[in-house]
Amino acid sequence: MERVKKLSETIVNHSLQVKKGDKVLITYQSNECNYFIKTLIKEILVQGGIPTVKYLDPEFENIIKENLNDNIIENKKNIFKFEVEEYDCFIQIRYTTSDYYDKNVDRDLNNKLKEELSPFKDIEINQRRWILLNYPSYVDAYKAKTSYESFFNFAFDTMTVDYDKMHKSMLPLKKLMENTDKVRITAPGTDITFSIKGLPAIICSGEANIPDGEVFTAPIKDSVNGTITYNTPSPYNGNIFHDVSLTFKDGKIIKATSREGDDEINKIFDTDEGSRYIGEFSLGLNPMIMHPIGDILYDEKIAGSIHFTPGSAYKECYNGNDSNIHWDMVLIQRSDYGGGNIYFDDKLIRENGIFVLDELKDLNY
């Protein structure tokens, strides 16, 4: 299949820039991906890389996580440490068979596992080359309310967009964000302000996520005030929350509610001190992704959206916030989702999901 070959070439040559001698670890979750894995291996070999393939069935992994103990955590840490030290590049291919894995995993042990892996995860993210994608599954098609064939075509069309063209169109937004102090976001149930002064804006155009299409920064940690209400599903650790609303004072979440009830969502925000502060603010810009499917790899890239993320900040745009969580939550501001505006230093830059400044109009869907 030509699109599978194109995606493999994009990952190996654009995302990871594999060169001779690079050790590449491919992790995948379903035999449905086999043809894709073969094309990846062949392209890595063409570039002189050294591929290794690792199969991780999500159901098997879930059984292990539901029975976590100190010995299992130590073993997982040692394996992950070896991989991070041994490999130059990582390709993680997920395959969704359920949104509810992790639902019965012990919260405290899961947090301990994350803490033990954290130093090596930091190396993987910030010192290695990596890419994350979801191979289209029947569950994805069901969530997208379409046939598998239609979703498969949509997924591959979305994952193989022209990322070089996307990158160029994002440059004016990056420049504007890096010259902005005050941001205001409005939408139904939302009126929030914060500062991004002095923090870099990072273009995401196929280097770490597939599909891609966002420009992100982070708020000054204690500058967030007001309320934001998200209008897309927010999955986290085997639960799915709807109509999440967060109220901030001086950067900290002081009130959190959802349709599913307040207790469960507040337990997440009580994970650690950093989980009640924001680590990322980003604008979704992929013109082919218009509606949420409950998969954050797609939903955070929705055209006309933002995501405003409780938890840890990325090192490349570090606002001082550290946490064991990083929970991307999405607000779509297009008219068909209730509308909403973005202001930079009191100047309107996007209205109901449409950029109004001339230098940004190439980003409109």
C-alpha positions in Angstrom: 0.0 0.0 0.0 1.4 3.3 -1.1 0.2 5.3 1.9 1.7 2.8 4.3 5.1 3.2 2.6 4.7 7.0 2.6 4.0 7.0 6.4 7.0 4.7 7.0 9.2 7.1 5.0 7.8 10.1 6.9 8.6 8.5 10.3 12.1 7.2 9.4 13.3 10.2 7.4 11.3 13.3 8.7 10.4 12.4 12.3 13.4 10.4 13.4 16.0 11.2 10.7 17.4 7.8 11.1 21.1 7.6 10.0 23.6 4.8 9.6 24.2 2.9 12.9 21.2 4.2 14.7 19.5 1.6 16.9 15.7 1.8 16.5 13.2 0.1 18.8 9.8 -0.5 17.3 7.1 -1.3 19.9 3.7 -2.4 18.7 0.4 -3.8 20.1 -1.4 -5.8 17.4 -0.6 -8.1 14.5 -2.9 -5.8 12.4 0.2 -3.6 12.2 2.4 -6.3 10.6 2.5 -4.9 7.1 3.3 -1.5 8.4 6.1 -2.9 10.7 7.6 -4.6 7.7 7.7 -1.3 5.7 9.2 0.5 8.7 11.9 -2.2 9.0 12.8 -2.0 5.3 13.0 1.8 5.4 15.2 1.8 8.5 17.5 -0.7 6.8 17.7 1.5 3.7 19.0 4.3 5.9 21.6 2.1 7.6 19.7 1.8 10.9 19.5 -1.2 13.1 15.8 -2.2 13.8 14.5 -4.2 16.8 10.8 -5.1 17.1 9.0 -5.6 20.5 5.4 -6.8 20.7 3.4 -5.7 23.8 -0.2 -6.9 23.9 -2.3 -4.3 25.8 -4.4 -7.0 27.5 -1.3 -8.9 28.7 0.2 -5.6 30.0 -3.0 -4.7 31.7 -3.0 -8.0 33.7 0.5 -7.2 34.9 -0.4 -3.6 35.8 -3.5 -4.8 37.7 -1.1 -6.9 39.8 1.6 -4.4 40.3 4.0 -4.9 43.2 7.5 -3.6 44.1 9.2 -6.4 42.3 7.3 -5.8 39.0 7.9 -2.1 39.3 11.7 -2.7 39.7 11.7 -5.1 36.8 9.9 -2.6 34.5 12.3 0.1 35.6 15.3 -2.0 34.7 14.0 -3.0 31.3 13.1 0.6 30.4 16.4 1.9 31.7 18.2 -0.7 29.4 16.1 0.4 26.4 16.7 4.1 26.9 20.4 3.5 27.3 20.7 1.1 24.4 18.6 2.7 21.6 18.8 6.0 19.7 15.3 6.1 18.3 11.9 4.8 19.5 8.7 4.1 17.4 5.7 3.4 19.6 2.7 2.1 17.7 -0.5 1.8 19.8 -3.6 -0.1 18.8 -6.8 0.7 20.7 -8.8 -2.3 21.9 -10.3 -0.6 25.0 -10.4 2.8 26.6 -10.8 1.2 30.0 -7.4 -0.5 30.6 -5.9 0.9 33.8 -9.3 1.3 35.4 -8.6 -1.3 38.0 -4.9 -0.5 38.5 -4.0 0.6 42.0 -3.6 4.4 41.9 -0.7 4.6 44.4 1.3 1.8 42.8 0.7 3.2 39.3 2.0 6.6 40.6 5.0 4.8 42.1 5.7 3.1 38.7 5.6 6.5 37.0 8.0 8.0 39.6 10.4 5.1 39.1 10.3 5.4 35.3 10.4 9.2 35.3 14.2 9.8 35.1 14.5 7.5 32.1 11.3 8.8 30.5 12.9 12.3 30.8 16.0 10.9 28.9 13.8 9.3 26.2 11.7 12.4 25.6 14.5 15.0 25.8 17.6 13.2 24.7 16.4 10.6 22.2 14.4 10.7 19.0 10.9 9.2 19.3 7.6 9.1 17.6 4.1 8.0 18.8 1.2 7.0 16.7 -2.0 4.9 16.8 -2.6 2.4 14.1 -6.3 2.6 13.1 -8.4 0.0 14.9 -12.1 -1.0 14.9 -12.5 0.7 18.3 -11.2 3.9 16.8 -13.7 3.6 13.9 -16.5 3.0 16.4 -15.6 6.1 18.5 -15.4 8.2 15.3 -18.9 6.9 14.3 -17.8 5.6 11.0 -16.9 2.4 9.2 -13.4 0.9 9.6 -12.5 1.5 6.0 -13.5 5.1 6.2 -11.6 5.6 9.4 -8.5 3.8 8.0 -8.5 6.1 5.0 -9.0 9.2 7.2 -6.2 8.1 9.6 -3.7 7.6 6.9 -4.6 10.7 5.0 -4.2 12.6 8.3 -0.9 11.0 9.3 0.7 11.7 5.9 0.0 15.4 5.4 2.7 17.7 4.1 4.6 18.4 7.3 7.1 20.6 5.7 4.3 22.9 4.5 2.6 22.7 7.9 5.9 23.8 9.6 6.3 26.9 7.4 2.7 28.0 8.0 3.2 27.8 11.8 6.3 30.1 11.8 4.3 33.4 12.1 2.2 32.0 15.0 5.4 30.9 16.8 6.8 34.4 16.4 3.6 36.0 17.7 3.4 33.7 20.7 7.0 34.5 21.6 6.2 38.2 21.6 3.0 37.9 23.7 2.6 38.5 27.4 -1.1 38.2 28.3 -3.5 35.6 26.8 -7.2 35.5 27.3 -9.4 32.6 26.3 -13.2 32.8 26.1 -15.9 30.3 25.2 -19.2 29.1 26.8 -18.3 28.4 30.4 -14.8 29.7 29.8 -13.1 33.0 30.6 -9.4 32.5 31.6 -6.3 34.7 31.5 -2.6 33.9 31.9 0.9 35.0 30.8 3.2 33.3 28.4 5.9 36.0 28.6 9.4 34.9 27.9 8.6 31.2 27.2 9.3 29.6 23.9 6.7 28.5 21.4 7.3 25.0 20.0 6.2 23.9 16.5 4.9 20.3 16.3 4.9 19.2 12.7 5.5 15.5 12.7 8.6 15.2 14.8 7.2 13.4 17.8 3.5 12.7 17.2 1.7 11.3 14.1 -0.8 12.8 13.2 0.5 16.3 14.2 -0.3 19.9 14.0 0.0 22.2 17.0 2.1 25.0 18.4 2.5 24.9 22.2 4.0 26.9 25.0 3.3 27.0 28.7 1.8 29.7 31.0 3.8 31.3 33.7 3.0 28.9 36.5 1.2 31.2 38.9 -0.4 33.5 36.3 -3.6 31.5 35.5 -6.9 32.9 36.7 -10.5 32.2 35.8 -12.5 29.2 34.6 -12.2 26.9 31.6 -14.8 24.3 30.5 -13.7 21.6 28.1 -16.2 20.4 25.5 -14.6 17.1 24.4 -14.2 13.8 26.2 -11.2 13.6 28.5 -9.8 10.1 29.0 -7.4 9.4 31.8 -6.3 6.1 33.4 -9.2 4.0 32.3 -11.9 6.6 33.0 -13.5 9.1 30.6 -14.7 12.4 31.9 -17.1 14.8 30.2 -17.8 18.6 30.7 -14.7 19.0 32.8 -14.6 22.5 34.3 -11.5 23.9 36.1 -11.3 27.1 38.1 -7.9 28.7 38.8 -6.6 31.2 41.3 -3.0 32.3 40.9 -2.2 29.3 38.8 -3.7 26.6 41.0 -6.8 24.6 40.3 -9.1 25.4 43.2 -12.2 23.7 41.8 -12.7 20.8 39.5 -16.0 19.3 38.3 -17.2 16.9 35.7 -20.4 15.1 34.6 -19.1 11.9 36.2 -18.8 13.6 39.6 -16.2 15.7 41.5 -14.5 13.1 43.7 -12.8 11.0 41.1 -11.5 13.9 39.1 -10.2 15.6 42.2 -8.3 12.5 43.2 -6.4 12.8 39.9 -5.6 16.5 40.7 -4.4 15.5 44.1 -1.8 13.1 42.6 1.0 15.6 43.6 1.5 19.4 44.0 2.1 19.9 40.3 -1.1 18.2 39.1 -3.1 21.3 40.1 -0.9 23.6 37.9 -0.8 23.9 34.1 2.2 22.6 32.1 1.1 23.3 28.5 -1.0 25.7 26.5 -1.4 24.8 22.8 -3.4 25.6 19.7 -4.6 22.7 17.5 -4.0 23.3 13.8 -4.4 20.1 11.8 -6.9 21.1 9.0 -8.0 17.5 8.5 -9.1 16.8 12.1 -12.4 18.4 12.9 -14.1 16.4 15.5 -13.1 14.5 18.7 -12.9 10.7 18.9 -11.7 10.4 22.5 -8.1 9.8 21.4 -5.8 12.6 22.5 -3.3 12.1 19.6 -6.1 13.2 17.3 -8.2 15.4 19.5 -5.4 17.8 20.6 -4.7 18.6 17.0 -8.3 19.5 16.1 -8.6 22.6 13.9 -9.9 25.6 15.9 -9.1 24.0 19.3 -6.9 24.6 22.2 -5.6 22.3 24.9 -4.8 23.5 28.3 -2.9 20.8 30.2 -2.8 20.2 34.0 0.5 18.6 35.0 4.1 18.5 34.0 5.7 21.0 31.6 8.0 19.8 28.8 11.7 20.5 29.3 11.8 22.4 26.0 9.2 24.8 27.3 9.7 24.6 31.1 7.6 26.8 33.4 8.8 25.1 36.6 6.0 22.7 36.9 6.7 19.0 37.6 4.1 16.3 38.1 3.4 12.6 37.5 0.4 13.6 35.3 0.2 15.4 32.0 -3.4 15.5 31.1 -4.2 17.1 27.7 -7.8 18.4 27.8 -9.4 20.0 24.7 -11.7 22.9 24.1 -12.9 23.4 20.5 -13.8 27.0 19.8 -15.4 26.7 16.3 -18.9 28.0 15.9 -20.3 24.4 15.6 -19.0 23.8 19.1 -20.3 27.0 20.7 -17.6 29.4 19.5 -14.9 31.2 21.4 -12.1 33.7 21.1 -8.4 34.0 21.8 -6.8 37.4 22.6 -3.0 38.1 22.7 -2.3 41.2 24.7 -5.9 42.3 24.3 -5.8 41.9 20.6 -8.2 39.3 19.0 -6.2 36.8 17.0 -8.7 33.9 16.6 -12.5 34.2 16.5 -14.7 31.1 16.6 -11.7 29.0 15.6 -10.7 31.2 12.6 -7.5 33.3 12.7 -8.2 36.9 11.9 -4.7 38.2 11.5 -3.4 38.2 7.9 -0.1 36.6 8.8 -2.0 33.6 10.4 -4.7 33.0 7.8 -2.7 30.2 6.2 -3.5 28.2 9.4 -7.3 28.3 8.9 -8.9 25.0 8.1 
